Amino acid sequence: MNKQSVKNLLCVIGTRPEAIKMAPVILALKKEPWANVRVLATAQHRHMLDQVNAFFGIEPDIDLNIMRPNQALTTLTARLLLELDNVLQAEKPDAVLVQGDTTTVMTVVLACFYHRIPIGHVEAGLRTWDLQNPFPEEANRIIAGKLARWHFAPTEGSKQNLLKEGVPDSEIIVTGNTVIDALLMTAAKDLELAVPLDSVKRLVLVTSHRRENFGEPLRNICRALRTLAEHNPTVQFLYPVHPNPNVKDVAHEFLAGLFNFALCEPLDYAPFITAMKRAYIILTDSGGVQEEAPALGKPVLVLREETERPEAVEQGVVKLVGSNYDRIVEEAQRLLDDESAYRAMARGVSPYGDGHAAERIVKTLREHFA
């Protein structure tokens, strides 16, 4: 293939979920003879991004190292836009790929729009229709939905959301979610959990770190977790705690010292998948876990009032409980006590993909460029 027919593609990642979900796309594109793939890391999350890249064998070509302690969204956005302006002028990509709904995604899309560079948006079309939940992600994904050239929607429902907002049908490609590609690649490996747990006892896995749960909502969540731990001494609980003081301080205030409750540092991607495989039920406010856990046959209670991933709720394998103390305790206890209720949610049903989403994304780009 001559040099003129090779296209320069820039893949941007900023956070751990972006790195996980973009990894299958990057690895697939690197096999394409027509694509010169460059990876830009904004490092909106530093350590958590680095360990995912290392696991998948991806080395960023450009690293903005944008993370600062307790950085305000306005500061992060302004710094990213200035840095991205320089990068796009130097790289001159034929297209840029982003994933998800972070501040990295929003700023990259806006910068590319200013430079008239086409954008491919992986995981397009997720909506809650509530700008405050999740915040600021709902606004970020709406902006991406207005400015992207290719909308790689994970589900038919996501496609319908985009059509409602006036996105042309010809620009929407339903691919499945690349998180399932990454999950199946990782779950097939025999990996260690790296946290000492009793292999006989049932495990409740917890993650909660979202901005909209800061303050009293997270305190309610932790009160409920404490009650569950105290009422279920034969069940073990594991909570990998986000380092943000808004999360870490509250989690340790309510949960430290309980003999059956382990608080640990955030787990690397592969050990976290191992923890999900080991779990009996999962309580989370993470979007990615809502997609991954059903594919592993794990019931999920979502610690949020809204979800942009309604498909698993409709399938009955995910349930919204928000930050309400009574609902969290009641629904978690029901799954621990009622085997029939547990089996109804632990069916291994995933509406989010078949492990071939990256192939469909690459096929679309190949047909356009090659």
Secondary structure as UniProt FT lines:
FT   HELIX           3..5
FT   STRAND          7..13
FT   HELIX           16..29
FT   TURN            30..31
FT   TURN            33..34
FT   STRAND          35..41
FT   HELIX           47..56
FT   STRAND          62..63
FT   TURN            69..70
FT   HELIX           73..91
FT   STRAND          95..99
FT   HELIX           103..115
FT   STRAND          119..122
FT   TURN            131..132
FT   TURN            135..136
FT   HELIX           137..147
FT   STRAND          150..153
FT   HELIX           156..164
FT   TURN            165..166
FT   HELIX           169..171
FT   STRAND          172..174
FT   HELIX           178..187
FT   STRAND          203..207
FT   HELIX           211..213
FT   TURN            214..215
FT   HELIX           216..231
FT   TURN            233..234
FT   STRAND          236..240
FT   HELIX           245..255
FT   TURN            256..257
FT   TURN            259..260
FT   STRAND          261..264
FT   HELIX           269..278
FT   STRAND          281..284
FT   HELIX           287..295
FT   TURN            296..297
FT   STRAND          300..302
FT   HELIX           310..315
FT   STRAND          318..320
FT   TURN            322..323
FT   HELIX           325..337
FT   HELIX           339..345
FT   TURN            351..352
FT   HELIX           357..369
//
